[in-house]
Amino acid sequence: MQTQTYVVTGMTCQHCVASVTEEVGELAGVSSVEVDLDSGRLRVAGQDVTVEQVQAAVTEAGYSAEPA
């Protein structure tokens, strides 16, 4: 199991947090997703999850993410 941390830009409310959590949580191999609205941090735990997959899921939710 590995943990990756990202900085998500564009989130302004709990609906944003829910959207990012849902999209990233649907990725194969993801076991947990934590999003902190105040800091913009996204923590993803799982196996065989690439940076590109996480970034694509965050983009699908309407935001952008960069590895922290």
C-alpha positions in Angstrom: 0.0 0.0 0.0 1.3 3.4 -0.9 0.1 6.9 0.0 0.2 9.9 -2.3 -0.4 13.5 -1.5 -1.6 16.2 -3.9 -2.6 19.8 -3.9 -6.0 20.4 -5.5 -6.8 23.8 -6.8 -10.3 25.2 -7.4 -12.2 23.6 -4.5 -14.3 26.1 -2.6 -17.0 24.1 -0.6 -17.9 20.7 0.7 -19.6 19.8 -2.6 -16.2 20.2 -4.2 -14.7 17.8 -1.6 -17.4 15.3 -2.3 -16.9 15.4 -6.0 -13.1 14.9 -5.8 -13.6 12.1 -3.2 -16.1 10.3 -5.4 -14.1 10.5 -8.6 -10.8 9.5 -7.0 -12.4 6.8 -4.9 -13.7 5.1 -8.0 -10.2 4.4 -9.3 -9.1 0.7 -9.2 -6.7 0.1 -6.4 -7.7 3.1 -4.3 -8.5 2.0 -0.7 -9.0 5.5 0.9 -9.3 9.1 0.0 -9.0 12.1 2.3 -9.6 15.6 1.1 -9.0 18.7 3.3 -10.8 21.8 1.9 -8.8 24.3 4.0 -5.4 23.2 2.8 -6.5 21.8 -0.6 -4.7 18.6 0.3 -5.7 15.3 -1.2 -4.3 12.1 0.3 -4.8 8.9 -1.7 -4.0 5.4 -0.3 -3.9 2.3 -2.4 -2.0 0.0 -4.7 -1.0 0.5 -8.3 -2.5 3.9 -8.6 -0.5 6.3 -10.8 -0.2 10.1 -10.5 -1.8 10.4 -14.0 -4.8 8.4 -12.9 -5.4 10.6 -9.9 -4.9 13.8 -11.9 -7.4 12.5 -14.5 -10.0 11.7 -11.8 -9.6 15.2 -10.2 -9.9 16.8 -13.7 -13.0 14.8 -14.3 -14.4 16.3 -11.0 -13.6 19.8 -12.4 -10.4 20.7 -10.6 -6.7 20.3 -11.0 -4.1 18.4 -8.9 -0.4 18.4 -8.6 1.7 16.1 -6.4 2.7 17.7 -3.2 
